[in-house]
Amino acid sequence: MSRVASLEAFADRDPSNADILCELLDQLLIEGQVERARQRLEQVARPLRMLPGVVFREARCALMEGDFATVVALLQPLTVEMSPAPAGLCHDLALAQFRLKEFDDALRTLSLAGAKDADTSAAIELLKARILFHQQHIGDALVALDNVGAHHRHAEFHGLRALLLLDSGETAGAAQAAAQALALDPAQFDAGLVSATLALSERRDDVAVPMFQQLIAAQPSAGRAYLGLGEGLMLRGDIVAARAVLDRAVAYMPEHIGSWHAMAWCQLLQGNLDGAQESFDAAFALDRTFGETHGGRALIHALRGERDQACVEARSEWTLGALRAERLVAGRGQGGRGSGDHPVADRLVARHARAGHGGIRLYVARLAAPGTGASAWTLMSRCICSRRPCLRQPR
């Protein structure tokens, strides 16, 4: 007789025994039998179902079903009633709040956790690091990871560390951490994302594109993977396919600046000036301090023959470019704000200018007109991007 069958027999003989019910629910959830656990809960008398231990298991069912609002509704009252709150309860509630993008609430919930065993402590520190990552607090997130004990540094730990190092500009460390994660779990998502992004930064679209496609198959709502795939397709010159993919990126990450920049370059390469302007304007509405946004707007004005407006935007880009090294670049979390740097913009423009793309050639010609005081390509490189490869993209 299986363990589940044995526990069910005990629960049927003693339907008011909360301990047996909780043990049965735990075993069902361990085995992934969420629907069966839910059916058992529906059979339980209301007084028993209202007990904190049973409520916790019901919330875990909802968590595994992706019903995060229900998890919050079930568990939040328990954190008030129980002081200190059980660490496992705080973890599950904070995880649901994190999935709902209630980051501050999630951190407050974790701070309420009572005594923790080693496993729960490691899970809480990992979740804290991920929340801080989405809040753009990279340094604090790395500190939280340092609190994870050596025996709990499994694939997820190394994958998240790789993402944090990547977004800190430490590409060598990121590559090493990603390799460690993939050695432990070849399907570890964060590590795969880092590896694909590094391949893209090295212009190895033949490697990056299939990797991003695999990541999307694993997590169809991962906006960062759509952004990487879109950039890879642009590098290949498949602009139509890139546009379709980038539509998904901005849909999943409407507050990420880098996604709007990528969309704008794609629209520009399609000759869609109005669409490109709307995308750069969307980035501008999120944050006015990214140089590439001003450079893109300068490009649009120049293509329309609006030289004065183009010069104003170009000056803003030059000023912000000089300050870029001194400011904290945003955009490390899904749905968060993103870096304005676009790692392939200069190559894309150069490629399409040489290929005879009308809009870009027109822009070159206008910049090269008498009185500009600089060569067309120098101005273009300033207006479009800083040429500093940037790997900061959201998940």
N, C-alpha and C positions, 0 to 999 in steps of 0.2 A: 504494500500500500504506500502510495506517495505521501510525502509530508503534508501536502495540501489536503489530500483526501482524509488523512488522519485528523488534521485540525478541524476540517469541516464536520467530521463525525462528532468530535468533542463539542463543537459549537452548536450542533443540532441537539445534542443531549442536554446542554446547559446554555440556552439562548440568552440568559441574563449575565453571563460571565464576560465582563469587559476585557479581561486579560487575554482570554482565549480568542475573542473576536479580534483584538488588535494584533495578536501573533499571526492569526490567519490572514488578515489584511496585509500585514508586512510581507508574508511569504508570497502572496499573490502578486504584490507589486514588484518584489524581487524577480519573480519569474516573468514580469511583463504582462500579467493577466489583468489589465486595468478594467476591462469590461466586466469580468467576473467579480472583481472586487467591488465595483459599483453596484452590481446586482445584489451582492451580499449586504451592502449598506442599505439598500432599499428595503430589505426584509427586516431590518433591525427596528425594534420599538423606539419611539421617539426619546424617552428618558435616557436610554442607553446611547443613542446617537448624539445626544447633546453633551456627553462627557468629553473633556478636553482631549483625551487620548484618541477617541474615535473621531472627533472633529479634525484632529491633526491628520489622521489617515485619509479622511475624506478630502481634505485640502491637497494631500499628496496625489490623490487620484486626479483631481482637477489640474494640478501642476503638470502631470504626465500627459493630460489631454490637451494642454495648452490653454486652459481657461484661467488666465492669470487674474482676471477681475474677481472671479469666485474665490480663488486662493486668498486674495487680500481681504475679501468680505468675511471669510471664515476665520482667518488667523489673527487679523489685527485686534479684534476684541480680546483674544487670549493674551496678547502681550500686555494689556492693561490689567487683566485679572491675575496674571501670574508674574510675580516679581521675586527674583529675576526670572526672565522668560527662558524656557529651555533653548539651548543653543540650536538644536535641529529645527525647532519651530521658527526661530529667528532667521535661520538660513533660508528656509523655504519661502517665508514671507518676503524676505529681501530679494530673493531670486525672482519672485513674481513681480515685485515693484520694479526691479531692474528691467524685466521684459516689457513692462508698461512705460518704460523711460522715466520713471519717478525716482531719479538717481539720489536726490537728497534724502527722500524718505527711506530708500533702501539702506543708505549708510547709517541713518539714525536707528533703523531696526537692528542692524548688526551690532551697534553699540550697546543694545539692551541684552545681548546674549549672556547667559549665566555661565556656569562651569562647563568646560568643553573637554571632550576627549581628544586624542591626537588627530583622529580622522576628521572630526567635525571642525577642529581648529584650523586644519589645513584647508578644508573646503571653504570656510569663512574667509580666510586670508586671500584665497584665490578669487572668490567672488568680490571681495573688497577691491582687489587690484583691478579687476575687470571694470567695476563701476568707476573707479578713479580714472582709468584709461578712457572711458567714454566721456568723462568730464574734462579731459585734456590735462589731467594732473599726472603727467608721465613719471616725474620723480617720485611722487608719493606712491604711485602704483608699484614702482620697482621696490620701494621700501617694504610695502605689504608683501610682495613676493619673497623678499629676503626673510620674512618671518615664517615662511613655510619650511617645515623640518626636512632634513635631507632624505628621510625615508618616504616622504610624500611628494617628491619632485618627479612626478610622472610625466607622461606626454603632454597633458594639458598645461602643466606648469611651464615646460620648455617652449611650447607653442605660444603661450601668452607672452612669455619673456621675449621671444623672438619679435613679436609685434611691437612690444614696447621699445626694444632696442632699434628696430627699424624706424619707428617714428621719432626716435631721438637722433637719427642720423648715424647710428653706429652699425653700419651695414655688415662689417665683418663679424661682430658679435651676434647680430641677427641671423646671419647665415649659419653660424655655428650652433646657435640655440635651435634653429629650425631643423638642422640635421639631427640633433639629439632627439628632438620630438619625433621626427619621422622614423628614426631607428627604433623607437619604442612603439610607435603606431603609425604605419604608413598612410593612414587615412586622417591623421590629425589636421583639422581644418585650418587653424591659425598658422601652423607651420607651412602647409601647402600654399596659403595665401602669401606668406612672406617669400617663399621660394619662387612663386610665379611673378611676384612684383620685382624681385631682384633680377629675374631673367628679362623682364620687360625693360628695366632700367639699363640693361646691357644690350638692348636692341635685339634680343633673341626671341623675336615674336614666334618663331617656329616652335620654341619650347613653351613660351608663356601662354599662347592662345589655347592649346589643348589643356594646359593645366587649369586655366580659368574656367574652361568649359566643364571640366570635371568637378571643380569646386561649386559651380552653379548647380550641377546635377545633384550634388550632395546637400546643398543648402540653397534652394531656389529663391530665397528672399535676401540673399547676401549682396547688398548693394555694392560693396567694395569689389567683389568679384566681377560684377557687371561693368564697373568702371574700368577695371584692368583689361577685361576682354575688349571693351570698346576701344581703348587706346591701342591694344595690340592689333585690332582689325584696321585701325587708321594707319598704323605703321605698314601694314600690308597693302594699303591703298584701297581696301574694300570699304569705301565710305558709306555706301547704302546700308550694308550690314552693321557697320559701326553705329550709325545713327539709330537703328532699331534697338541695339543693345543699350546705348546711352539713354534712350527714353526710359528704360527700366531702371537705370542707375539713378536718374533724377527723381523717378517716382518713389523709389525706396529711400532716397536720401535727399529730400527737397531742401534741407538746410545745409548741405555740404557744398561749399564754394567750388572746390576742385571739380566736382561733377558738372556744375554749370559751365565752368571754363572748358572742360572737354567737349561738352555739347556745343558750345559756341564755336570752337575750332572746327568741329565736324560740320556744322551748318555753314560756316564760312567756306569750307572746301566744297560744299555743294552749291555755292553761289547764293545762298539764302541770307542776304544781309539783314533783312528784317528779323528773321529768326535768331541770327547770331546776336543782334543787338538786344533782343529780349532776354537771351541767356546771360549775356554780360550784365545787363541791368538787374537780373535776378541775383547774380553774385554781388553786385554793388549794393543792393538792398539789404543783403545779409551782413556785409562788412565793407566799409568804404576804404579800408587801409591796405588792400592787396594790390600790389603793383600791376600784376597781370590783368586785373580787371580794367584798370585805366589804360593799359597798353592796348587791350582789345577794343575798348571804346574809341581810342585814338585811331586804330586801324579802320573801324567802321566809318568814322568821320572822314578819314582820308579817302577811302574808297568812294564816298559820296561827294568829294570835292569840297568838304567843309574844313578848310585848312586851319582856320582860327581855333575851332573847337578841338581839332586833332592836336594842335600844339599845346592847348591847355591840358588835355588828358596825358599827353606825352610827358609834360613837365611833372605832373603828379606821379607818373610811373617812375621817372628818374629819381625823384625825391624819396619815394617809398622804397625803391630798390636799394638806395644807399642806407636806409634804416633797417632793411630786412634782417640783417645779421644780428641786430640788437633787439628784435621783438620776438615774442613767443608766437610761433606759427600755430594756428588753430587747426582742428580737424582730425581728431584721431578716433572718433567713435561713430558707430552707425547712426546716421541721422544727425551727426554733429557737424560743426563748421569745419571746413577743410582748407588745406593749403592752397594758396593761389598759384603756386608753381606748377607748371605743366611740363613734364619731362620730355615730351616729344614735339612741342609746338614749333621750335625752331627748325627741326628736321622736316616736319610736315610742310611748313611754308617753303623751305628751300626746294623740297622735292616737287611741289606743285608749281612753283615758279619756273623751275627748269622744264617741267612738262608742258608749260604753256597755259596753265590755268589762268583764265582771263582776269578774274578779280585780283589775284595776287600780283600778276604782271602789271596791272593798272596801278596797284599800290606802289610797286617798286618804281614805276615811271614817275609817279607824282612825288615820291620822296626824293628822287634824283633830279627834280627840277631845279633850275638855278635859284640860289638864295637859301637853300636848305642848310648850308654850312656843314654838312656831313654826308658821307656816302649813304646810299640807299640801304645797303645791307647793315651798316652800323646802326642806323636809326631803327631798322626793322628789328634787329636783335634786342635793342633796348625796349621798344614798344611791345614786343611780344612776350619775352620772358627773360629771366636773368641768366639763362643757360646753365644754371646750377641744377644738376639732377636732384629731384626731390621725390622721395618715396612715401611722403605722408599722404595716405589715402584712408578713408574710413572703412570699417568693416561692414 
